[in-house]
Amino acid sequence: MSRDIRHIRFLELDPRMKLLLVVVFASATFSAPNLLALIWMYLLVVVLYLARGLWLGAKKTAMLFAVFLLINLILSFVPQSKFAAGVGMILFMLERVVVFFVMGAWMGSKLRVSDFVTAMQNMHVPKGGTIALAVAFRYIPTVQDEFRSIKNTMMLRGIGLTVRNVLLHPIKTCEYAIVPLIIRSMTISDELAASAMTRGLDLESKRTSYREVRLRAADFLYAGAVIFAVIAGITGSALLGR
């Protein structure tokens, strides 16, 4: 086996380890003791994106986190008021909850749903949960493609999805963007569920897979190193914050 293939296998974790990292990051970020711990978690998330070669995802994630930190910095100079307290509370929740969705997108990128289903089957996860998760991971990228198509259609009609149009024409922008997305989302969910049933995900017999899906030493090493970094960062930031 060539060095490149080993490198790819090292970075492409087993779906079970990816799911474990999603849970670890979501839990650790939500319980982050201070802003320093939050910044450390954000840096680790961006590093995970870069480690898998997801450059665009890393850029968007870094920009999103930078916006959160910038708003946090601005609020530190704003006089205390009910409005500032309300914005601070909303920001507090967003800073932590959004990591779950960002890590979910990280897990879903380049994920083979068949490998995920096989991994869940090996863990003896109930079929209902496996089907729901499999449909969810196929649902997100499909909705993203649909939203891009809606944006292109809006541009053809002269109503691009821009900040200016949202401020000047909020009702029309909502009509052209949100309504079609909701309708298509309902249709897509039905189509994906039917596709899952067609592939035999609801059968009682055990599924077989063309690809070998099993935990390797590299999976444990990679996930263990990331979890150690998370624990070390949380612990170190808590000690520094005292």
DRENGU-534681 format. One record per residue (C-alpha): residue in one letter; x, y, z; residue number from 1. Coordinates in steps of 0.1 Angstrom, whole numbers, padded with zeros to 4 digits. Layout:
DRENGU-534681
- r/x/y/z/k
- A/X/Y/Z/NUM
...
end
This chain:
DRENGU-534681
- r/x/y/z/k
- M/0000/0000/0000/1
- S/0014/0034/-0010/2
- R/0021/0062/0014/3
- D/-0006/0084/-0002/4
- I/-0033/0057/0004/5
- R/-0023/0053/0040/6
- H/-0024/0091/0044/7
- I/-0059/0093/0030/8
- R/-0071/0064/0052/9
- F/-0057/0082/0083/10
- L/-0076/0114/0075/11
- E/-0108/0097/0065/12
- L/-0119/0084/0099/13
- D/-0144/0057/0105/14
- P/-0180/0071/0107/15
- R/-0182/0060/0143/16
- M/-0151/0081/0152/17
- K/-0165/0111/0133/18
- L/-0198/0108/0152/19
- L/-0178/0106/0185/20
- L/-0159/0137/0177/21
- V/-0191/0156/0168/22
- V/-0205/0146/0203/23
- V/-0173/0156/0220/24
- F/-0170/0190/0204/25
- A/-0207/0198/0209/26
- S/-0205/0189/0246/27
- A/-0171/0205/0252/28
- T/-0181/0238/0235/29
- F/-0214/0240/0252/30
- S/-0197/0237/0286/31
- A/-0168/0260/0277/32
- P/-0159/0278/0309/33
- N/-0147/0311/0293/34
- L/-0140/0328/0260/35
- L/-0104/0314/0258/36
- A/-0118/0279/0258/37
- L/-0143/0289/0231/38
- I/-0115/0303/0209/39
- W/-0095/0271/0214/40
- M/-0125/0249/0204/41
- Y/-0130/0271/0173/42
- L/-0094/0267/0163/43
- L/-0096/0229/0166/44
- V/-0127/0228/0145/45
- V/-0110/0248/0117/46
- V/-0079/0225/0120/47
- L/-0102/0195/0115/48
- Y/-0116/0210/0083/49
- L/-0081/0217/0070/50
- A/-0068/0182/0079/51
- R/-0094/0167/0056/52
- G/-0087/0192/0028/53
- L/-0120/0210/0032/54
- W/-0106/0244/0024/55
- L/-0138/0262/0015/56
- G/-0155/0248/0046/57
- A/-0126/0259/0068/58
- K/-0128/0294/0053/59
- K/-0165/0297/0059/60
- T/-0162/0282/0094/61
- A/-0134/0306/0103/62
- M/-0153/0336/0091/63
- L/-0184/0325/0111/64
- F/-0164/0321/0143/65
- A/-0146/0354/0136/66
- V/-0180/0372/0134/67
- F/-0190/0357/0167/68
- L/-0158/0368/0184/69
- L/-0160/0403/0168/70
- I/-0196/0408/0182/71
- N/-0184/0395/0215/72
- L/-0156/0421/0215/73
- I/-0180/0449/0205/74
- L/-0204/0440/0233/75
- S/-0176/0443/0259/76
- F/-0175/0480/0251/77
- V/-0212/0486/0251/78
- P/-0228/0500/0283/79
- Q/-0249/0476/0303/80
- S/-0285/0476/0293/81
- K/-0314/0452/0287/82
- F/-0308/0453/0250/83
- A/-0271/0444/0254/84
- A/-0279/0417/0279/85
- G/-0304/0402/0254/86
- V/-0280/0403/0226/87
- G/-0253/0388/0248/88
- M/-0276/0359/0258/89
- I/-0285/0351/0222/90
- L/-0248/0353/0212/91
- F/-0239/0330/0242/92
- M/-0262/0303/0229/93
- L/-0253/0307/0192/94
- E/-0215/0306/0199/95
- R/-0220/0271/0214/96
- V/-0249/0256/0196/97
- V/-0236/0264/0161/98
- V/-0205/0241/0167/99
- F/-0228/0211/0166/100
- F/-0241/0220/0132/101
- V/-0206/0229/0119/102
- M/-0192/0196/0131/103
- G/-0222/0178/0116/104
- A/-0213/0194/0082/105
- W/-0177/0184/0088/106
- M/-0188/0148/0093/107
- G/-0212/0148/0064/108
- S/-0186/0161/0039/109
- K/-0174/0133/0017/110
- L/-0193/0108/0039/111
- R/-0204/0076/0022/112
- V/-0238/0070/0035/113
- S/-0235/0032/0029/114
- D/-0204/0032/0051/115
- F/-0222/0051/0078/116
- V/-0251/0026/0077/117
- T/-0228/-0003/0079/118
- A/-0210/0013/0108/119
- M/-0242/0019/0127/120
- Q/-0253/-0017/0119/121
- N/-0221/-0030/0134/122
- M/-0229/-0009/0166/123
- H/-0263/-0026/0167/124
- V/-0281/0008/0165/125
- P/-0318/0004/0160/126
- K/-0328/0006/0123/127
- G/-0351/0035/0130/128
- G/-0322/0056/0143/129
- T/-0299/0045/0115/130
- I/-0325/0054/0088/131
- A/-0331/0088/0103/132
- L/-0294/0097/0105/133
- A/-0287/0083/0070/134
- V/-0315/0104/0055/135
- A/-0303/0135/0075/136
- F/-0268/0132/0061/137
- R/-0282/0130/0026/138
- Y/-0308/0157/0033/139
- I/-0284/0185/0042/140
- P/-0262/0186/0010/141
- T/-0293/0181/-0012/142
- V/-0310/0211/0004/143
- Q/-0278/0231/-0001/144
- D/-0279/0223/-0038/145
- E/-0316/0233/-0040/146
- F/-0309/0266/-0022/147
- R/-0281/0274/-0047/148
- S/-0306/0268/-0075/149
- I/-0331/0291/-0059/150
- K/-0305/0318/-0055/151
- N/-0296/0315/-0092/152
- T/-0333/0318/-0101/153
- M/-0337/0349/-0079/154
- M/-0307/0365/-0097/155
- L/-0324/0359/-0131/156
- R/-0355/0376/-0117/157
- G/-0334/0406/-0106/158
- I/-0338/0399/-0069/159
- G/-0305/0385/-0057/160
- L/-0302/0373/-0022/161
- T/-0281/0402/-0009/162
- V/-0282/0423/0022/163
- R/-0295/0453/0002/164
- N/-0325/0433/-0011/165
- V/-0332/0418/0023/166
- L/-0334/0453/0038/167
- L/-0353/0470/0009/168
- H/-0375/0441/-0002/169
- P/-0379/0418/0028/170
- I/-0413/0403/0018/171
- K/-0404/0397/-0018/172
- T/-0371/0382/-0008/173
- C/-0388/0359/0016/174
- E/-0413/0349/-0010/175
- Y/-0387/0340/-0036/176
- A/-0363/0323/-0012/177
- I/-0379/0308/0018/178
- V/-0412/0296/0004/179
- P/-0397/0275/-0025/180
- L/-0371/0261/-0001/181
- I/-0397/0249/0024/182
- I/-0418/0233/-0004/183
- R/-0387/0216/-0019/184
- S/-0375/0205/0015/185
- M/-0407/0186/0021/186
- T/-0405/0169/-0013/187
- I/-0368/0161/-0008/188
- S/-0375/0145/0026/189
- D/-0401/0122/0011/190
- E/-0378/0113/-0019/191
- L/-0349/0105/0004/192
- A/-0371/0084/0027/193
- A/-0384/0065/-0003/194
- S/-0348/0060/-0016/195
- A/-0338/0046/0017/196
- M/-0366/0021/0017/197
- T/-0358/0011/-0019/198
- R/-0322/0004/-0009/199
- G/-0335/-0020/0017/200
- L/-0325/-0001/0049/201
- D/-0357/-0013/0066/202
- L/-0351/-0050/0060/203
- E/-0347/-0073/0090/204
- S/-0318/-0091/0075/205
- K/-0282/-0078/0079/206
- R/-0269/-0056/0051/207
- T/-0237/-0065/0033/208
- S/-0212/-0040/0021/209
- Y/-0188/-0039/-0008/210
- R/-0164/-0019/0012/211
- E/-0147/-0030/0044/212
- V/-0158/-0008/0073/213
- R/-0139/-0014/0105/214
- L/-0120/0005/0131/215
- R/-0083/0008/0126/216
- A/-0054/0018/0148/217
- A/-0052/0051/0129/218
- D/-0088/0059/0138/219
- F/-0081/0055/0175/220
- L/-0049/0075/0173/221
- Y/-0064/0104/0153/222
- A/-0096/0106/0174/223
- G/-0076/0101/0207/224
- A/-0052/0130/0198/225
- V/-0081/0153/0190/226
- I/-0100/0145/0222/227
- F/-0068/0150/0242/228
- A/-0064/0184/0226/229
- V/-0100/0193/0235/230
- I/-0095/0182/0272/231
- A/-0062/0199/0275/232
- G/-0076/0231/0260/233
- I/-0106/0232/0283/234
- T/-0085/0224/0314/235
- G/-0058/0249/0305/236
- S/-0083/0277/0298/237
- A/-0101/0270/0331/238
- L/-0068/0273/0350/239
- L/-0058/0305/0332/240
- G/-0092/0320/0338/241
- R/-0089/0318/0375/242
end
